[in-house]
Amino acid sequence: MGRLFIGYTEYDMSKLTLLVVEDEDAIRDMLAMVLEQSGYEVCPAADAEQAQKALDERVPDLILLDWMLPGISGVEWARRLKKDLNYREIPIILLTARGEEEDKVRGLEIGADDYMTKPFSPKELAARIRAVLRRTGKIQDLVQITLGDLTLDTEQHRLTIGDKQLEVSPTEFRLMQFFMMHPDKVCSRTYLLDQVWGRSVYIEERTVDVHIRRLRKILGEYGREDLVQTVRGFGYRFSLAN
Ligand code: CA
C-alpha cells in the first residue's frame, strides 16, 4: 500500500525521500527548504556524481534533477538511470531554465516523468511532485475515513457522527484526521504537534491541550467526548473502545 496524503499533509510516519540534484546552491537550498516544509526528507546533491553516491546509499522515492549540471548533465544522468534495472523505476522530474518545446520532448523521451521550467512557484512544484508520486503509485489520496458512526470526508471537509455534521475548526479537523487514521495509538503532545501542525511550526505543547479540549467539547455535544482519551503522563489516544 502506498503512503497516504490528505490535502497537503503526509500521514505516514516514514517520510518520502526526494533526491534534489541542482548545482546552484541558492536554488538547491530553496528547494530543500520548501520540500522539507512539505514533509519530505530531502537529500541534496550538487552534481550527478554526488547524486550517484547518494543513490547507491539510499534509493529515493523521486529525483528532482536539474538539466544543466557541470560534468555529466542532468539529462544524460537521467538517461543512464532509466537504462539501469536497479534505478529505472525511480520517478524523475527534470528542472530546466530552458522552456523550449524541443527540450521538453527530449526530456520526456529519455524517460523523465515530468519536466518543469524555472522559475516555478513552490506550490506548483509541490503539486507536480504529488502528481508524479500518485501516478507512479508512491502515494494515494484518501478521501473518506469511516470508523464506527464517525465519517471524515476530506474532499467536502466534513466530519459527521451518524447524519449530524460537526462544526470543527481546520485544526481540529486535521487533528481528527490524524486520530482517525491512527486509532488506539498513544500519542505524545510533541508527536501530535509534529504530525498535525508540522515540524516547521513552532508552537507550545499546551496548544495541543487547548485543541483537544475544544474537540472533546464538540464531541461531547454528541455524548462522545470519551473518543479522545488522556493517557496520563504521556499524551492522548483516540479510541472507539473505552
Ligand atoms: Ca544548473
Residues whose N, C-alpha, C, O or C-beta is under 5 A from the ligand:
A	BS01	CA	D23 D66 M68 L69
